Amino acid sequence: MKAFVDKDGCISCGLCVEICPEVFRMDADGIAEPHVNTVPE
């Protein structure tokens, strides 16, 4: 599976990072982004 964040829909709440820090992080603009190529199982 590949993770994706719609940058236009992200409200910068941090929920993605809180729920799954292995996959998501906040970028310099405060928008969530995936930081791995494949989601671990």
Stockholm file with secondary structure:
# STOCKHOLM 1.0

chainA/1-41         MKAFVDKDGCISCGLCVEICPEVFRMDADGIAEPHVNTVPE
#=GR chainA/1-41 SS CCCCCCTTTCCCCCHHHHHCTTTEEECTTSCEEECSSSCCC
#=GC SS_cons        CCCCCCTTTCCCCCHHHHHCTTTEEECTTSCEEECSSSCCC
//
